Amino acid sequence: MDINERFYSFTIYGFKCSQILTGSRGEGFRFEKSDVDLMVFLKDLRVIWDCNKFCNTTEHLVFDNSASQPGYGLLQLLPTQKAESEIDLFVMIKGKSYLSGAALKAAMCSGSPRFRIHGPCASLSNGIIEADVAVCILSDDWPPLASPFVGRCNKKAWPKPDLIHDIVKSGCHVVPIGSKSGDNEDVEWRISFSVAERKLVNDLTYCQFLLYGLLKLFLDEVINNCYEEDKLLCSYHIKTAVFWTLHNNHLPECCPRNLLNYFWVCLKLLLEWVDEGNCPNFFIPENNMFRNKIYGPAQQKLSQKLNKLFEDGPLCVLECPSINIYLSSILTNDMPISRTYTDPILLELLSEVEGINMPFTLLGKLANWLEPLTIIEDNIDSNVSEIGALVIRRLTINVLENIAFILLSLISGNNRSFYVVDKIACQSLKLSVKFGNVSDVLFSAMYYYRTSRFKKALSTLDLAKFLLTKPCLMDSGIDRCAEKITGQSLFEVAGRNSTSFLKLYNTVIYMNELVKEQEHSLAFPCSALRIPPYVLLLMLEFLCQRYFDEKKAQAALNKLFVVVHCDEGIYIDEDLEDISWQILGICQELSGNLRGALYAYRKSLAFDQTWNKISSASEERIHYVENLLQKNNATIS
């Protein structure tokens, strides 16, 4: 029991009462914005489901759901009883006496101008605290409507049988709120499983509890970051989604490693419910908790909002300000670096590299690229400086990324050769993403594009786009580690920031669209293409979308146009404006905008060629486009 929980005994209009702390605080959360939720029990009243269980020691009310929606019903006072309350809260319907929930709430609120009716509660706000007080009546028995819950749970791994038995033994409550689609909304009561839900929450593991809290924060700070009238989802819907996810779970045990996977599944479930307009109560699935609440234009608006978040993938959780600062350090691979090279992260990386089963026939052809890994392995016990350890780690990742593309140029063309090479390449890229930084995700996207897996490439680009457009994620974990150790970034140490560009070696083919630039740059010693990550991302998005949706392809091209024309050093370093304009020109040429492409190529030629050495490639492309325009003009004339 929560140490802050208090029980009190008092009287409301003749009913003896006690109260208990519920809601987020009762479940163990201490959010800054959490209201105080209280349940007030009318102690001398009991709800029964069968009039044969009537006894004279307690005032009984029979739950009549014969004309109500699932989960709702009327509380009938038996003819042999007489209400002992000081105020008449009973109404007559077809000659029978029923306790009116609306009358009881109105009576409670009449005691103070600071009370107002809010759903099943009387809400109090005095400028210091906000509290929701829900009047309820206990039923010692489990409701017949929820009896299938027991059989359903016995077939699942969660909740456990002993917990199910404890829940059923504790009975339930009813609270004064009616179904909006019923004829007796003001008189109806709803079955409440607050005690059962609290038992389920208390049974959650530490990580499952974190999942629940994460979703509550996400609801409050992201989904419900809107006008009051647009706040259609509530924390109860979140709790229901968590219960159903754990109940129908096919994922491994919830742990820190897969917490975001569980978050994603819960969010997907919420989206499905909103699209269908049906949120099934965990205990009585026939009770659709979206009925008469989420429908029509409001439902469409909420669906669009959730779909937009869903498109960002599991990392949409970073939209939540309260957790952004914590998750961003993980997503940027901001891991502590030990004082010597024998750092556990590097050891794990090398161990996984050794696990790649490289065919003997390919080893000789990859000798030049595998040699750095051999050198690293030979010096594993040496005492390397902190910056040295970072550089070695970066070098290993670069090797893995380039191996994937080199292997593609070595296959003979048959399916079996591709299958063997593709498996190794995907392993290498997976490791580079795991141990690298945000920009390394783009190498995977390039590989999927090169191998015509455009949907997979677009999915990878969605992840990269989300990360690259977050200010807190623009620097790599490696750079941030270096800054912690030396007081300066790798930009200052090595002359460049490793996430300000991607380095494409001119001896390796990454994309056919950039081969011309690589060939011209190859004439210069130690040359390579250095491309801003966001520019390459938009180029890949444009190229992939051309196979699916011309409108989305044009939208990606428009974004690229704006970034190249208007960027003020956010995404494009001033030394890389040449390749950025060149890429814009390539995309415009492919889209058929020859005049736009010609302008972009000329702009590229006008910039300093310090790094990329692509001036001759720009000249060749300019000459080619000018010839095309002349031919087009001649045809028209």
N, C-alpha and C positions, 0 to 999 in steps of 0.2 A: 504493500500500500504506500502511496506517495506520502512523504513526511509532511507535506503541506496540506494534505487533505483533512477536512474537518467535517464532523457530523454535528448537526444541531437539531433540537426538537422544538417545534413551535406550532402554532395553530393558524390556519387560514380558513376563515368563514366556517368554523365548526369542525374542520378536518384537521386531525393531528398529522403533523408532517415532519419529515427529516430530509436532509439534503446531502448530496455527494458531488464532489468535483468531477467533471467529465470533460469531453472535448480534448483539444491538443494538450492542455496542461495535465488533464487526468491520464493521458496516455504516456506522459513523460517528456513532452517537448516543452521548450522554454523559448519560443520565438518572441522577438521583440514586439510584434504586432498582434500576438495571440490575445483573443478575448478570453474572458472568464466564462466558462460554461458550467451551469449547475443543473442537476436534476433534483426536483423536489417530489418526494414520494408522499402520497396520501395514504398514511399508514393503516387506517381503519377500513380501507376499501380493497377489494380483491376482484380481479377479472377472472371469470370462469368460462370455459368453452362448452360446458355441458351443464344444463340447469339441474341435473341429477346430483351434482357435486355441491349443491347449496347446503350451507349450515348456518345456524343462528348466531354463532359467535362473531361473525364478521359480516359487514355489509357487502354483499356480492352484486356484481354487475355482469350480465351475460353478454358475451361478444356475439353480435349478430351481423354476419357478413353476407347474408343471403341476397342483398340488393346492392352490394358495394364492389368496387374494384379490388383485385387481389391485394391483400395487406391492409385493407381498410374495413371498418365496420362500425356499427352503433353499439352503445353500452346501455342495455336495457335493465331497468330496475324491476326486479320480480314483483308480481302483484302482492305477495305476502309480506313485502318489506315497506318500510317508510323511511324516506330520506331524513336524516337527522341534521343536515347542514343548516346554518343560520340564514342562508339566503337561498332562494329558489333557483337552482341551476338546472332544473329538469324541465323538459318540454314534452308535450304529448304529440305523438304521431300515430294516427290510426288506432287511437285508444290505448296506446302503450306509452309508458314513461321512460324517457331516455335522458342520460346525462349529457348536457350540451358542452362540448369543448370550447366553442366560441364564447359562451356565457361565462365559463370558468375563467378564461383568459381575460375577458373584459373586466370581471370582478377583481382580478389581481391587479390589473393596470389602473383601476380606479383609485387605488390607495395612494398613488403618487403621480404627479404630472411628468415625472422623469421616466416613467414606464411607457412603453408602446408595444403593441403586438407585432411580433416578427416570426412568421411561420408558426411552429408549435410553441413558441417561447414568448415570454414577456421580457423585453429587452430594457435594460437600465443603462443610462449614460449620464454621468454627473460631471463630466469634464476631466475626471481623473482616471476612472476605470469604466470599461464597458463590459456588461455582463448579460448573458442570455440565460434566463431561468425557465426551464421546461418542466411543467407540471406533468406528472405521470402516475399511473396506477399499476401496481404489480400483479402479475399472474404467476402463481407458483408452478404452473404446468407449462409444458412446451406446447405452442399452438399447433393444432392439427394441420393448418395450412403449410407449416414448415416441416412436417414429418418426413417428406422426401429428402430433406437436407441430410438426415442421418445416414440413409442408405447410400446417397451419393458420395458422402465423405468416406464411408467405409471402403470404397473402391479406389480411393486416392491415397497418396503418401502424406498429404497435409490437408486438414489437421489430423493429428494422431487420435486413435480411438479413446484414450483416456481423457483427452481434452474435449472430444465430442460428448462423452458421457457427462463431464462436469458442466458443459454448456447447457445441455438439455435439462439437467437436474436443477439449474439455476432459474429456469423459466424465462420470462420476458416481461416487457412493460407495454403499455399503450400510452400514446401522447396525443394531445388535442389538436389534430389537424386533419382535414378531410380532403378527399380527392376532388380536384376541380371539375372533373367530368361527371361527378355524382350529383344526385338530386338533393342530398342532405349534407352539403359540404360543411356547414356551420355546426352540425351535430356530430359528424363522424370523428372517429379516432383512428390513428395509425399504429400498427404493431411496431414496436421499437426493440431492436436487439442490441442496445447500447452495452449492456453487461457482457453479452456474448462477444461483441466486437472488442471490448476491452480485454477479455481473456485471450482472444486471438492475437491482438497486438502484443500482449505480454509474452506470448509464446514465440514471437519473432526472434530470430537470431540477431546478433549485433548488426550484421551486414544487411539483413532484410529490413531492420529498423532504419538503417541509414537510407536504404532505397525509399522507404515510405517518407522519410523526412525530406529527401531530395526532391521527390515529386510534389510534396506540399509546398516547398519553396518555389519550385518551377511554376506551379499553379499561381501562387500569389504574385511573383515578380515578373512572370513572362506572359502566361496565358491570360490572367486577369489584370494585366497592366493596360486597362482601358476604362471607358466610362462605366459607371455603376450599372446602367441598364444593360450593358453588354456582358456583364459577368454572369454567365449562365452555368458554368461548372463550379462546383464547390468541393471542399476537402473530403466530403463524404463520398463523392464520385471517385476521388483519388484512392481513398481507402478501399472502396469496392474493387477498383482495378487491381490493386495490389493483392487483395484476397483471391480474386479469380486467377491472377497470373501464377501465384504460388500453388493454388489448388490444381490447375491444369498444366503445371510446369513440365516442360520437356527439356529444360536447360540443365547444365550441371549445377551443383550446389552453389547458391549465391555467396560470392566471396568478393573481396576488393578487386580481384583481377577481372571479373566479369560483371561488375556492378553496372556499368554503362549498358551492357547487353540487356540486363533486366529492366533498366530504365527505358530502353528503346522498346522492349516488348510491351511494357505498360502503356507507353505513349501511343504505340500502334493500336493497342486495344481500345483506348479512349477514342482515337480517331475513327475506328470501325463503329463504335457505339454511336458517335455523333453522326456519322454518315447514314447509319441505319435508323437513327432516332430511337434507339432502344438501349437502355442501361439496366440490365437485370440485377435485381437485388440479390445479394449473395445467399440469403436464407430462403427467400421466396422469389425465384427467378421470374415468375409470372408478373411480378410487380415491376413494371417498367418505370424507373425513376425519372426518365426524360418526358414521360407523358404530360402533355399540356404545358411543358416548359421549354423544350428545345424542339422547335419545328419551324417551318416556313423560312422567310428571309433570315431570321436570326440564326437558324440552324445552318444555312448556307454560309453565312458570314463566319461563324465559328469553325465550320469545316474548312473553309479557305485558309483561315489563320493556322489551324493545326496542320494542314497539308503543307503550308509554307515552312513551318518548323520541321515537319517530317522530312522535307526535301534536304534539309541541312544535315540529316543523319543524327546519330546519337550525340554528336558534339553540339547539337542545339542547346544542350544543357549549359553551355558557356554564355547563353543569353541571360542567364540568371546572375545578377551582380553579386549576390552573397557568396556564390561558389566559384565565380570566375577566377578569382585570385588563387584559389587552391588547385583547381583543375588545370589552369594554364601552365603551371610549372611541370605537371606530369606530361601534358600533351606536347610540350616543347622539349621533352627529354632532359629536363633540368635536373640531372642526377649528381650527387656529390662525387667528387673526384678524389681518390686517395693520393698520398704523397709519392707513390712509386708507380711504375708501369703495371705492377701486379695488382691491378685494380679489378674487382669482381665483374664489373660491366664488360671490360675488355676481355677478361678470361672467358666470360659467357659467350661473347661475340665470336672469339676464335674457336671455341668449342663447337659452336653451331656451324661455323664455316667448315670445320673438319668433317662435319656430318654430311656435307654435300657429296653425293656419290658421283664423282666425275669420271666418265669413261676414259680408259687409258688412251684411246685413239685421239682424244681431244686435248690431252695434257700438253703434248708437244706444241700444238698450235696456239695454246694459251700461255706458253712459257713466260713470255715477256710481261704478261699481266699478273701471273701467279707469283712471280719472283718477289714482289714486295711482301706478300704473305709469308713466304719462306724466311725472309729477313726478319720479319716481326717475330716469327716463331723461334728463330735462333737467338733472339735477344730478349726473350720473355722474362728472364730473371735479372736483367740489367736494371740499374737504378736510373730511370728516365725522369727528366724534369716534368713538371706539371703540364707545361705547354707542349712538351714532347709527347706526352701521353694523349693529349687532345689531337695533335697532328696525326699520330699513328692511327687513332680511331677514325679520323676523317679519311685517311689514306685507305684503310681497309674498306670503308663504305664505298669509296670511289671505285675500288677494284671490283667489288661485288656488282655495282651498277653497270659497269662497262662490260663485264663478263657476259651479262645477259644479252647485250646487243651484238657482241662479237660472235657469240654462239649462233645467232640467227644467220650470219653470213657464211657459216661453215657447213650448214646442213645441205644434203644432196637434193632435197626437194620431196622425198617420199614421206608419207605420213608417219612411219615409225621413227625416222630420224627427227622429225619435228617434235614428236611426242617426248622423246628422250631429252632433247635440247630444251624444250619448253618447260619441262618439269624442273630442270636445273636452273634455268633462267628465273622462273617464278620464285624458287627457293632463295636465290641470291637477292632478288628485289625485295622479298619479304623481310630478309635480314637487314637490308639497307634502310628500310622504313622503320623497322623496330629500333635500330640503334642510331639512326640518323636524325635529321631535323625536318622541318616542315617542307622545305624545298625538295627533299629526296622522294616525297610522294609523287612528284611529277615524272620521275624516271619510270615509275610503274605505269603511269598514264600513257607515256610515250610508247612503252613496250606494248601495251594493249592496243593502242592505235596502230602501231606497226604490224601487229599480227591480226588486224581487222576485227578485234573484239571491242567494237565501238561503245556498246552499252556499258561494258566493264570499265572502259576508259572514262566514260562520262560519270559513272559512279565514283571513281577515284578522284576525278576532277572536282566533284562536289565537296569531298572531304578537304582537298587542297585549297579550294576557294574559300571555304569557311575559315580555315586556319590563316591563310595569307591575308585575309581582309580584317583580321583581328589585330589591333595595335599591339596587344600584349603578347602576340605570338609571332611578330615579324622577325624577331631575333631568334636564332637557333639556341637550343639548349647548350650546345658546345660553346657558343660565343658567351653565353651568360655564365657558364662555369669558368671560362677563362677570365672574365671580368671579376668574379669573386676571388679568384686566386691571385691575380696580378694587379688588380685595380684598374685595368684597362682592357678594352675589348680586343678581339683578334683583328679587328680592322686596324687598330693601332699597332698591334704586334706584328702582323703579317702583311699589312698594307692594304688588305681588303676584307670586307665583311662577308663571311661565307654564305650568308643567306641573301646578299644583295644580287647574286647572280647564280645561274647554273653553268657549269663548265662542260661543254661538249667537245670532246677531243676530235680533231679533224680526221683521224685515221679510223674512226668508228662511225658507222652509219646509224643514226638514231631515227631520222625522219627523211623521207625522200624529198620533201619540200625544202629542206635546208642543205641538200647535198651540194648545190651550186656554190653556196656561201662557204662551205667547208673546203671545197676543191680550190677556190681562189685563195682562201686564207692559208691553205697548206703550203703555199710557196714561201711563207715566212717561217723562220725557225721558232720552235717552242710556241707555235700558234694554236689557238683553240677558240671556239665561239663562246662568248660569255653573254648570257641572256638573262634579263630580269625575270624572275619566276612568274610574276603575274601576267607579263606579256606572253610568255610561253603558254601559260594556262589558258588564256583567252584564245590564242591561236589554235590550241588543241580542241577547245570547246567548239570553235567555229568549224574545224575540219570534221569532227565527229558528228555534229548536229546536221551537217549536209546530207548525211545518210538517212536521217529520220525526219527532221522538221526544218524546212527552209526559214520559217519565221524565227525559230530559236537560233538558227545559224546566223541570221542577220542581226539578231539582238546581241549575240556574242561579238560580232564584227563591229557593231555600233559601240559597245563598251570598249573594245580595243581602240577604236578611233578616238574616243574621248580621253582614254588614259594616255595615249601617245601624244595627243594634241595639248592636253591641259594639265598633265602631271607636273607637280612642283617638287620633285624629289622624293615623293612618298613611295612610289613603286619603281621608278626608273632612275638609276644613278646617271649623272650627267655624262659619264664616259660611255654609257651604253645606249645613248639615244640613237646612234647610227643603226644598230641591229634592231632596235624597237621600230624605227621607221621602216626599215627593210621588211620586217615581218608584217607590218601593216600593209605595205605594198603587195607582198605575196598574197595575202588573204584577199585584198581588194581585186587583184588580178584574177584570182580563182573565182571570185563572185561575179566577174564580168565588168567591174568598174575600172576600165583601163585608164581613164584620165586621173582618177583618184590614185591608182597604183603608180602612174608616172610621177605625180606630185610627190608621193611618199618616197620613191626611189631617189629622186633628186634631193629631197630633204636629207635622206640618209647619206648621200654623197657629200653633202655640205658639212657634216659633222666631223669632228676629230676622230681619226681611225686608230687611236692609241692601242686599243685592245683587240678588236676583231679583224682588222685588215680585210675589209670586204669591199673596198672601193671599186675594184675591178669587177666584182660580182654585180654591184649596183650599176656600173656602166653597161655591162652586158644586158641586164634586165631592162634598162632604159632604152637601149637600142632595139631590143626585141619588141617592147610595147609601142615605141614610136612607129615601127614598121607595121604592126597590127593596126594602129590608128590610121596610118596612111592608106592601108588596104581597105579599111572600112569606109573611109571617106571617098576613096575612088569608086567603091561599089555603090555608094549612095548617089554620087554624082553621075 
